[in-house]
Amino acid sequence: MENLTTPVRHQHKFNVVRLEKYLSSKSRVSNEESLSVRQYSAGQSNPTFLIQTTSNNSYVLRKKPCGELLPGAHKVDREYRVQKALFSVGFPVPQPILHCTDVEVIGTEFYLMEHVKGRIFRDLRLPGVTPAERSALYVAAVEVLAKLHSLGLSSLNLEGYGRGLGYCKRQVSTWTKQYRAAAHRDIPAMNELSDWLMKNLPDDDNEVTLVHGDYRLDNLIFHPTEARVMAVLDWELSTTGQPLADLAYFLMPHYWPASLNIISTMGSLKGIEGIPTVNDLISIYCRCRGIPAKLPRLNFYLALSVFKMAGIAQGVYARHLLGNASAPNAAEFSQCVEPLAKVALQFAQRPLADPTKDRLFLQTAKGQAVLQQVKDFMRRYVLPAQEEVAEYYSKHAQSPQRWHTPQIIKDLKVRAREAGLWNLFLSAVSGLTQVDYAYIAEETGRCLFAPEVFNCQAPDTGNMEVLHMFGSEEQKKKWLEPLLSGAIRSCFCMTEPDVASSDATNIECILRRDKDNYIINGKKWWSSGAGNPQCKVAIVMCRSSVQDVGSRHGQHSTIVVPMDSPGVRLIRPLTVFGQDDAIHGGHFEMHFDNVCVPASNIILGEGRGFEIAQGRLGPGRLHHCMRAVGCAELALELLCQRAASRHTFGKKLYQHIAMIKVAAARMACKVVDIAIQVHGGAGVSGDVPLAQMYAHVRTLRLADGPDEVHLSSIAFLELRDQLKKAQAKL
């Protein structure tokens, strides 16, 4: 924070000794302690200071400026009150400590709050931050704004804080008065803007929440390393009123003309990679608040926001002329007022479009290029091969040959590797971000075997990530390199048949140290990929035979087990809805009977299993989700094509799609589905009849005519009855 502070400027100096005595009387510092005081360089309103004690406690003091002040401005008592209310309900603000109205202490009224350590981004363009983090920071900021606007005033005990209804009219009136009181010259554009705003007030200005009044990225403190808001600062302009005005004020920099630079840190956001679009931010805000995703009268609220900023700029310059400005750059604001007013008039007089076209989850230039290559490769080679692959597995459905990879997929893998479309999931190898790969995973989700073509198939991707992140150099040489080259395959053994493995602390597979080796005993199932003849290694999660009762999550370890180790047995392939999923190497029950492996096969060391599992499962879940999105998109395309090409009872099928589902079949599906969920993996296997039951009851919704056809008849009968009743009344 040192670079954000300066020595106290001459016009803001106060008696530090008196402050020490006052804080001592309030038991905030001891009599033996002294204070050091530095002034924050940013901020144009109430002077703000970093107070540090000799015992390394830190506080922030905020005070009224000295001298002549504009009416109604610099109300530090309101700041203290609203922060106290927000802190009491867990909203991210610095903890307010005390409020002092005795001007004898330091010359003006002030309040003291905790010093929150973190990152403050003075430049809204976020230089020096990756595009992905820019997105995350802006998303975090708009989510906190939505949280603020979702708080009930009664829960905050802030009834009477502000005047509520009619906020927009009051704002136009207030800032017109503030501007005129501070104006050093007449600016026709400001007068014209004030008139336009007053004549174009929203008709529905009736929503009332707590509003910040100056919600910008540079009024937030972010976590030192995470995209998380630790505290919202500068509540001087807070009141109650229309929350959409706050949102528009936050969105205002997105519409900033590139030619307009008020100060060096407030330039246009156009062309800055990673900053979410206006539409994305509005969508996130509305989703968080549970309201329709739209911002009516955006041009009015933007014009009002810029008008307010112009009024603030005029006030800052007026304080500079009076000699009591808070920041050293106050004089710069003299030339801002007229350009701001002209920009606001442009907002007022023309419809607005989202100024940026990029998506929220932004790809790098390389990511976009590779995605296009993958799409082209899929279209030219992978999708046309689907029929031949399906014929292979149909032909060998009852033969051990089904566990082998068909030659056409092998050929496609060679072609993909030659094209440089290989190991795209691993950033250290591909140079792609996780967001880049998410789009690629979505594309490969359109075909069952496509991930394997690019060496991006589960469970190998997760296992390669484990070895890359946590493996020793020996482990990487022996197993990671062959996996990356596609020479071998692997499986991951975690879930067990005899315990509820959704809570991994239940795992019973035992790992026991025996000199320079480990002995493994236990059962695993749903070990995906184990049936492929190229599966040469398993990563197994075990529990230590010597348990640490003090740590439930420190009892487990992860170890590499070659599949040809004596005692490793493939018991049986499990079925999913009657299918053994041979195309993915199946899902096997495996037993480990006194399996002995070298101690060097342990990954990271004993007790690190949960840490490794979380590192593995996080990316893997994202990859599965994105592939599922691609699969769903394909299903939707097929649905629409089918619905648009088939007719029933004089209508196309799509005209029936939106109808309500038939209750009996739908409920049966629901009940069986819940039963499957409770059984976990066993629910979709052949061990219990649920998978067969689900297939049967789901078929009921098609047998003897689809639900929609029956409902069409029901609707006709209901409408006929209603018509008869209406005629009887007449």
Buried (B, 14 or more C-beta within 10 A) or exposed (E): BEEBBEEBBEBBBBEBEBBBBBBBEEEBBEEEBEBEBBBBBBBBBBBBBBBBBEEEBBBBBBBBBBEEBBEEBBBBEBBBBBBBBBBBEEBBBBBBBBBBEEEEBBBBBBBBBBBBEBBBBEBBBBEEBEBBBBBBBBBBBBBBBBBBBBBEBEEBEBEEBBEBEBBBBBBBBBBBBBBBBBBEEEBEBBBBBBEBBEEBBBEEBEBBBBBBBBBBBBBBBBEEEBBBBBBBBBBBBBBBBBBBBBBBBBBBBBBBBEEBBBBEBBBBBBEBBBBBBBBBBBBBBBEBBEBEEEBEBBBBBBBBBBBBBBBBBBBBBBBBEBEBBBBEBBEBBBEBBBBBBBBBBBBBEEEBEBBBEBBBBBBBEEBEEBBEBBBEBBEEBBEEBBEEBBEBBEEBEEEEEBBBBBEBBBEBBEBBBEBEBBBBBBBEBBEBBBBBBBBBBBBBBBBBBBBBBBBBBBBBBBBBBBBBBBBBEEBBEBBBEBBBEBEBBBBBBBBBBEBEBEEBEEBEBBBBBEEEBBBBBBBBBBBBBBBBEBBBBBBBBBBBEEEEEEEEBBBBBBBBBBBEBEBBEBBBBBBBBEBBBBBBBBBBBBBBEEBEBEEBBBBBEBBBBBBBBEBBBEBBEBBBEBBEBBBEBEEEEEEEEEBEEEEBEEEEBBBBEEBEEBEEBBEBBEEBBEBBEEBBBBBBBBBBEBBEBBEEBBEBBEEEEBBBBBBBEEEEEEEEEEEEEEEEEE
